[in-house]
Amino acid sequence: MTVYLKGKLKPGEVDRRYYMIRVQRKTRRVVASSNTRDKALALRKEEEIVKLLDNNPDIPKADIIAAITGNGSHRHKAAVRAAGGLTLKEAFDRCLKSPTVWKDIKAHSEYARNCRVIEEILGADTPLASIDYHAIADLTAKLVTRPAPGKGNTQKKVSGATVNNHLACIRRMFNVALDERWPDAPTAFPKVKTVKKRLGRGYFMDSWDEKSIFDAVLELDTLNPGIKGGPPRKRDARRYHLLYQVLVESGLRLGEALGLLWTELDFPRGKRAGMIELFRHEDLKTGRQRSVPMTETCCQALKACEGIEDGPFKDLNDRRAQDIWARARKAAKIAHRDCVVHCLRHTCASRLIESGVDLKIVKEWLGHSSIATTDIYTHLQTKQLSKAALSMQQLREDSTERL
């Protein structure tokens, strides 16, 4: 290891030579200009190169040069890569523990699962600085082809929406690192592009579907065990019928309704409408507080639950709600694959829009974080399109009569 002035000085010529650095570490030799005529500074840069090579013998020469020349963000990136920098797992854990990112929202466990999937594909100990465009492309390809676990031994293809949910996690982490200026993270990240996906669930119930499936729910309590006997059937469908009524009238998510407390229900008094006050961040998907008005049907369904401790539906559970709905849908002979419990929320939204409620009001009612999410419901209004066609026909007929 040595520093030396490159070239020969001719008699009478001004000495403008820079010190060169030559470092040999095992089988790796690096020769680079120090860009300085100060020997002491050149020696310090020589020590910096030695440290870089000791930490990472395979560090690219371009990164070494960027580090010793002090070239702004390139130097920072080179130093991070040389030292390994913040790993993918450490970055995700930082977001999951941050109260301003994912810590205090209901979807925390979902984000955590998505992050672990990404770690499995890219490697939990992969430095953030080594994740480039090609790594993101490889991640996307593997997420698309990765089979999703199904019931039993069957597996199903991962949907585009699921892939985008995973990609949103790494994009969000990149943005947080940049916004908060993490000192141990790179100052630039590759762009994360989403994949094409089919539109959201396009099914919503009309009055006939609602009556058919709700009647089928109540009939489940009247069924008897089969001729082969077996354990007594649990007759609790009536309770879930009340739950479904609240869902279709309020547009609440299933988890929000199951977690309701009596203290969050402000029943109507006089001419003032009743309100469902959702303010516990840990129980809300997006963490957005909101107030949801009670319709008369919703109010009656909630009051029918009086006597249940803590909240109207605290004795019910998600899995049972899905199971009863599936059995009732089968009995009602509704074959549409998107006729799930969540379609009650879509039904409420579509009815609000069909009634002429402003889209911004619907957004606040449903608790969407973006108006773009609410906008998808405008594509469900085939009835309104039919009415528009009839209006055009009526206009034509009126014009003809005047002639």
C-alpha positions as CSV (number, residue, x, y, z in Angstrom):
1,M,0.0,0.0,0.0
2,T,1.4,3.3,-1.0
3,V,0.6,6.7,-2.4
4,Y,2.7,8.3,-5.1
5,L,2.7,11.2,-7.5
6,K,2.0,10.1,-11.0
7,G,4.2,11.3,-13.8
8,K,7.5,13.1,-14.1
9,L,7.9,16.8,-13.4
10,K,9.8,18.6,-16.2
11,P,12.3,21.4,-15.2
12,G,10.6,24.7,-14.7
13,E,7.1,23.2,-14.9
14,V,4.5,23.9,-12.2
15,D,3.8,20.8,-10.2
16,R,0.1,19.9,-10.7
17,R,0.3,16.2,-10.1
18,Y,-2.2,14.4,-7.9
19,Y,-1.4,11.5,-5.6
20,M,-2.3,8.1,-6.8
21,I,-3.4,5.3,-4.4
22,R,-2.4,1.7,-4.9
23,V,-4.0,-0.8,-2.5
24,Q,-3.5,-4.6,-2.5
25,R,-5.8,-6.7,-0.3
26,K,-5.3,-10.4,-0.8
27,T,-6.0,-11.0,-4.5
28,R,-7.7,-7.6,-5.1
29,R,-5.7,-4.7,-6.3
30,V,-7.2,-1.2,-6.6
31,V,-5.4,1.7,-8.3
32,A,-7.2,5.1,-8.2
33,S,-6.5,8.8,-8.2
34,S,-6.9,10.6,-4.8
35,N,-7.8,13.8,-6.7
36,T,-5.6,15.7,-4.2
37,R,-2.1,17.0,-4.0
38,D,-2.3,16.8,-0.2
39,K,-0.4,13.7,0.9
40,A,-2.0,13.5,4.3
41,L,-5.5,13.6,2.7
42,A,-4.4,11.0,0.2
43,L,-3.3,8.7,3.0
44,R,-6.7,9.1,4.7
45,K,-8.4,8.1,1.5
46,E,-6.1,5.2,1.2
47,E,-7.3,4.0,4.7
48,E,-10.9,4.5,3.6
49,I,-10.3,2.2,0.6
50,V,-8.8,-0.4,2.8
51,K,-11.9,-0.4,5.1
52,L,-14.2,-0.7,2.1
53,L,-12.3,-3.7,0.8
54,D,-12.3,-5.3,4.2
55,N,-16.0,-4.9,4.5
56,N,-16.8,-6.1,1.0
57,P,-14.0,-7.6,-1.1
58,D,-16.2,-7.6,-4.2
59,I,-17.2,-3.9,-4.0
60,P,-17.2,-2.4,-7.6
61,K,-14.4,0.0,-8.3
62,A,-16.9,2.7,-9.3
63,D,-18.3,2.6,-5.8
64,I,-14.8,3.0,-4.3
65,I,-14.1,6.0,-6.5
66,A,-17.4,7.6,-5.7
67,A,-16.7,7.1,-2.0
68,I,-13.3,8.7,-2.0
69,T,-14.2,11.6,-4.3
70,G,-17.1,12.7,-2.1
71,N,-19.5,12.8,-5.0
72,G,-22.8,13.6,-3.2
73,S,-25.5,11.0,-3.3
74,H,-23.2,8.6,-5.1
75,R,-20.8,8.6,-2.2
76,H,-23.7,7.9,0.2
77,K,-24.9,5.0,-1.9
78,A,-21.4,3.6,-2.3
79,A,-20.9,3.7,1.4
80,V,-24.2,2.0,2.1
81,R,-23.5,-0.7,-0.4
82,A,-19.9,-1.2,0.9
83,A,-21.1,-1.7,4.5
84,G,-24.0,-3.8,3.5
85,G,-26.5,-1.1,4.6
86,L,-30.0,-1.6,5.9
87,T,-31.5,-5.0,5.0
88,L,-34.9,-5.6,3.6
89,K,-36.2,-7.2,6.8
90,E,-34.9,-4.4,8.9
91,A,-36.6,-1.9,6.7
92,F,-39.9,-3.7,6.8
93,D,-39.7,-4.2,10.5
94,R,-39.1,-0.4,10.9
95,C,-42.3,0.3,9.0
96,L,-44.3,-2.3,10.9
97,K,-43.2,-0.8,14.2
98,S,-43.7,2.8,13.2
99,P,-47.0,4.4,14.5
100,T,-47.0,6.7,11.5
101,V,-46.9,3.8,9.0
102,W,-48.4,0.4,9.8
103,K,-48.2,-0.1,13.6
104,D,-51.6,1.2,14.6
105,I,-53.9,0.1,11.8
106,K,-56.1,-3.0,11.6
107,A,-54.4,-4.3,8.5
108,H,-51.1,-4.6,10.3
109,S,-51.1,-8.4,10.3
110,E,-51.9,-8.4,6.5
111,Y,-49.0,-6.0,5.8
112,A,-46.7,-8.2,7.9
113,R,-47.7,-11.3,5.9
114,N,-47.1,-9.5,2.6
115,C,-43.7,-8.3,3.8
116,R,-42.6,-11.8,4.8
117,V,-43.6,-13.1,1.4
118,I,-41.4,-10.5,-0.3
119,E,-38.6,-11.4,2.1
120,E,-38.8,-15.0,1.1
121,I,-38.5,-14.1,-2.6
122,L,-35.8,-11.4,-2.4
123,G,-34.1,-12.6,0.7
124,A,-34.6,-11.1,4.2
125,D,-30.9,-10.1,4.5
126,T,-30.7,-8.5,1.1
127,P,-29.4,-4.9,1.4
128,L,-31.8,-2.3,0.2
129,A,-29.1,-0.7,-1.9
130,S,-28.8,-3.9,-3.9
131,I,-32.5,-4.0,-4.9
132,D,-32.6,-2.6,-8.5
133,Y,-35.0,-2.6,-11.4
134,H,-34.2,-6.2,-12.2
135,A,-34.8,-7.4,-8.6
136,I,-38.3,-5.7,-8.7
137,A,-39.1,-7.3,-12.0
138,D,-38.0,-10.7,-10.7
139,L,-40.2,-10.1,-7.6
140,T,-43.2,-9.2,-9.7
141,A,-42.8,-12.3,-11.9
142,K,-42.5,-14.6,-9.0
143,L,-45.5,-13.1,-7.2
144,V,-47.6,-13.6,-10.4
145,T,-46.6,-17.2,-10.8
146,R,-46.7,-18.1,-7.1
147,P,-49.7,-20.3,-6.3
148,A,-51.9,-19.1,-3.5
149,P,-52.9,-21.7,-0.8
150,G,-56.4,-23.0,-1.2
151,K,-58.6,-25.4,0.8
152,G,-57.2,-28.9,1.2
153,N,-54.5,-29.8,-1.2
154,T,-55.7,-27.5,-3.9
155,Q,-54.0,-24.3,-5.0
156,K,-55.3,-21.4,-7.0
157,K,-53.7,-18.7,-9.1
158,V,-52.8,-15.5,-7.4
159,S,-55.0,-12.6,-8.5
160,G,-53.6,-9.3,-9.8
161,A,-55.0,-7.5,-6.8
162,T,-53.1,-9.8,-4.4
163,V,-49.9,-9.2,-6.4
164,N,-50.4,-5.4,-6.2
165,N,-51.1,-5.6,-2.5
166,H,-47.6,-7.1,-2.0
167,L,-45.9,-4.7,-4.4
168,A,-47.7,-1.8,-2.5
169,C,-45.8,-2.8,0.6
170,I,-42.3,-2.5,-0.8
171,R,-43.3,0.7,-2.7
172,R,-44.6,2.2,0.6
173,M,-41.4,1.2,2.4
174,F,-39.3,2.9,-0.3
175,N,-41.3,6.1,0.0
176,V,-41.1,6.2,3.8
177,A,-37.3,5.7,3.6
178,L,-37.1,8.7,1.2
179,D,-39.6,10.9,3.0
180,E,-38.0,10.3,6.5
181,R,-34.4,10.4,5.0
182,W,-33.2,7.2,6.7
183,P,-29.4,7.7,7.1
184,D,-28.7,4.0,6.5
185,A,-30.8,3.7,3.4
186,P,-30.1,4.6,-0.3
187,T,-31.2,7.9,-1.6
188,A,-32.9,6.4,-4.7
189,F,-35.0,3.3,-5.3
190,P,-36.3,1.6,-8.5
191,K,-39.9,2.2,-9.6
192,V,-42.4,-0.4,-8.6
193,K,-45.1,-0.9,-11.3
194,T,-48.4,-2.6,-10.6
195,V,-49.8,-5.5,-12.7
196,K,-53.1,-5.6,-14.5
197,K,-56.0,-6.8,-12.4
198,R,-59.7,-7.4,-13.0
199,L,-62.1,-4.9,-11.7
200,G,-63.3,-5.1,-8.1
201,R,-66.2,-7.3,-7.2
202,G,-68.9,-6.2,-9.6
203,Y,-71.8,-7.9,-7.8
204,F,-74.4,-6.1,-5.7
205,M,-77.8,-7.3,-4.7
206,D,-81.1,-6.1,-5.9
207,S,-84.2,-6.3,-3.6
208,W,-85.1,-9.7,-4.8
209,D,-81.7,-11.2,-4.2
210,E,-81.6,-9.6,-0.8
211,K,-84.9,-11.1,0.2
212,S,-84.1,-14.5,-1.2
213,I,-80.8,-14.9,0.7
214,F,-82.0,-13.3,3.9
215,D,-85.0,-15.6,4.0
216,A,-82.6,-18.5,3.4
217,V,-80.5,-17.4,6.4
218,L,-83.5,-17.5,8.7
219,E,-84.6,-20.9,7.4
220,L,-81.2,-22.4,8.5
221,D,-82.5,-22.4,12.1
222,T,-85.5,-24.5,11.1
223,L,-83.6,-27.3,9.5
224,N,-83.2,-30.6,11.4
225,P,-80.2,-33.0,11.5
226,G,-80.0,-35.5,8.7
227,I,-81.4,-39.1,8.9
228,K,-78.0,-40.3,10.0
229,G,-78.2,-38.2,13.2
230,G,-75.1,-36.3,14.3
231,P,-74.6,-33.5,16.7
232,P,-77.4,-30.9,17.3
233,R,-77.3,-28.1,14.8
234,K,-76.3,-24.7,16.2
235,R,-79.3,-22.5,15.7
236,D,-77.7,-19.0,15.6
237,A,-78.6,-17.9,12.0
238,R,-81.1,-15.4,13.4
239,R,-78.2,-13.5,15.1
240,Y,-76.3,-13.4,11.8
241,H,-79.4,-12.3,10.0
242,L,-79.3,-9.2,12.2
243,L,-75.6,-8.7,11.4
244,Y,-76.3,-8.9,7.6
245,Q,-79.1,-6.4,8.0
246,V,-76.7,-3.9,9.6
247,L,-74.0,-4.5,7.0
248,V,-76.3,-3.8,4.0
249,E,-77.9,-0.8,5.7
250,S,-74.6,0.8,7.0
251,G,-72.0,-0.4,4.5
252,L,-69.7,-1.4,7.4
253,R,-67.0,-3.9,6.8
254,L,-67.6,-7.3,8.5
255,G,-64.8,-6.8,11.0
256,E,-66.0,-3.3,11.9
257,A,-69.5,-4.6,12.6
258,L,-68.3,-7.5,14.7
259,G,-66.1,-5.2,16.7
260,L,-68.8,-2.6,17.5
261,L,-69.3,-1.6,21.1
262,W,-72.5,-0.2,22.7
263,T,-70.5,2.9,23.6
264,E,-70.1,3.6,19.8
265,L,-73.8,3.5,19.1
266,D,-75.7,6.8,19.4
267,F,-79.3,5.8,18.9
268,P,-81.8,8.4,17.4
269,R,-83.5,10.8,19.8
270,G,-86.4,12.9,18.6
271,K,-85.7,14.1,15.0
272,R,-82.0,13.5,15.3
273,A,-80.8,10.5,13.3
274,G,-78.8,7.8,15.1
275,M,-75.0,7.4,14.4
276,I,-72.4,4.7,14.5
277,E,-69.2,6.3,15.7
278,L,-66.1,4.5,14.5
279,F,-63.1,6.0,16.2
280,R,-60.8,3.2,17.4
281,H,-57.9,3.2,15.0
282,E,-56.8,-0.4,15.7
283,D,-60.2,-1.7,14.5
284,L,-60.4,0.3,11.3
285,K,-58.8,-1.0,8.1
286,T,-57.5,2.4,6.9
287,G,-57.4,4.0,10.4
288,R,-59.9,6.7,9.3
289,Q,-62.4,7.8,11.9
290,R,-65.9,8.3,10.7
291,S,-69.5,8.5,11.6
292,V,-72.1,6.3,9.8
293,P,-75.8,7.2,10.0
294,M,-78.3,4.6,11.1
295,T,-81.3,3.9,8.9
296,E,-84.5,2.8,10.6
297,T,-83.8,-0.9,9.6
298,C,-80.3,-0.7,10.9
299,C,-81.4,0.9,14.2
300,Q,-84.0,-1.9,14.7
301,A,-81.5,-4.6,14.0
302,L,-79.0,-3.1,16.5
303,K,-81.7,-2.7,19.2
304,A,-82.7,-6.4,18.7
305,C,-79.3,-7.3,20.0
306,E,-79.7,-5.6,23.4
307,G,-78.6,-7.9,26.2
308,I,-75.4,-9.0,24.4
309,E,-72.4,-8.0,26.5
310,D,-70.0,-5.3,25.3
311,G,-71.4,-4.9,21.8
312,P,-74.3,-6.1,19.6
313,F,-72.3,-8.7,17.7
314,K,-69.5,-9.6,20.2
315,D,-70.8,-13.1,20.4
316,L,-70.4,-13.7,16.7
317,N,-67.3,-14.5,14.6
318,D,-66.0,-13.9,11.1
319,R,-65.7,-17.5,10.1
320,R,-69.2,-18.5,11.1
321,A,-70.6,-15.4,9.3
322,Q,-68.9,-16.5,6.1
323,D,-70.1,-20.1,6.5
324,I,-73.8,-19.2,7.1
325,W,-73.7,-16.8,4.2
326,A,-72.3,-19.5,1.9
327,R,-75.0,-22.0,2.9
328,A,-77.8,-19.4,2.5
329,R,-76.5,-18.4,-0.9
330,K,-76.6,-22.0,-2.0
331,A,-80.1,-22.5,-0.7
332,A,-81.2,-19.3,-2.5
333,K,-79.6,-20.6,-5.7
334,I,-77.5,-17.5,-6.3
335,A,-74.4,-18.7,-8.3
336,H,-72.5,-15.5,-8.8
337,R,-69.0,-16.0,-7.4
338,D,-68.8,-12.5,-6.0
339,C,-72.0,-12.9,-3.9
340,V,-70.0,-12.9,-0.7
341,V,-70.6,-11.2,2.7
342,H,-68.6,-8.1,1.5
343,C,-71.1,-7.6,-1.4
344,L,-73.4,-6.2,1.3
345,R,-71.0,-3.2,1.6
346,H,-71.1,-2.8,-2.2
347,T,-74.9,-3.0,-2.2
348,C,-75.1,-0.2,0.3
349,A,-72.7,1.9,-1.7
350,S,-74.5,1.3,-5.0
351,R,-77.9,2.2,-3.4
352,L,-76.5,5.4,-2.1
353,I,-75.2,6.4,-5.5
354,E,-78.5,5.3,-7.2
355,S,-80.4,7.5,-4.7
356,G,-78.4,10.5,-5.9
357,V,-76.0,10.8,-3.0
358,D,-72.9,12.8,-3.9
359,L,-69.8,10.7,-4.4
360,K,-67.8,12.6,-1.8
361,I,-70.5,11.8,0.8
362,V,-70.4,8.1,-0.2
363,K,-66.6,8.3,0.3
364,E,-66.9,9.6,3.8
365,W,-69.7,7.2,4.6
366,L,-67.7,4.1,3.6
367,G,-64.4,5.5,5.0
368,H,-62.4,5.3,1.8
369,S,-59.0,6.9,1.9
370,S,-59.2,7.9,-1.8
371,I,-62.1,9.0,-4.0
372,A,-60.7,6.7,-6.7
373,T,-61.8,3.7,-4.5
374,T,-65.3,5.1,-4.3
375,D,-65.4,5.8,-8.0
376,I,-65.5,2.1,-8.9
377,Y,-69.1,2.0,-7.6
378,T,-70.2,4.3,-10.4
379,H,-69.4,1.5,-12.9
380,L,-72.0,-0.8,-11.2
381,Q,-75.0,1.4,-12.0
382,T,-76.5,-0.5,-14.9
383,K,-79.9,0.5,-13.8
384,Q,-79.0,4.1,-14.1
385,L,-77.7,3.4,-17.7
386,S,-81.1,1.8,-18.5
387,K,-82.9,4.9,-17.1
388,A,-80.7,7.1,-19.2
389,A,-81.6,5.1,-22.3
390,L,-85.3,5.4,-21.5
391,S,-84.9,9.1,-21.0
392,M,-83.4,9.5,-24.5
393,Q,-86.2,7.5,-26.0
394,Q,-88.8,9.6,-24.2
395,L,-87.1,12.8,-25.5
396,R,-87.2,11.5,-29.0
397,E,-90.9,10.6,-28.7
398,D,-91.7,14.1,-27.3
399,S,-89.8,15.7,-30.1
400,T,-91.7,13.6,-32.7
401,E,-95.1,14.6,-31.2
402,R,-94.3,18.3,-31.6
403,L,-93.7,17.9,-35.3
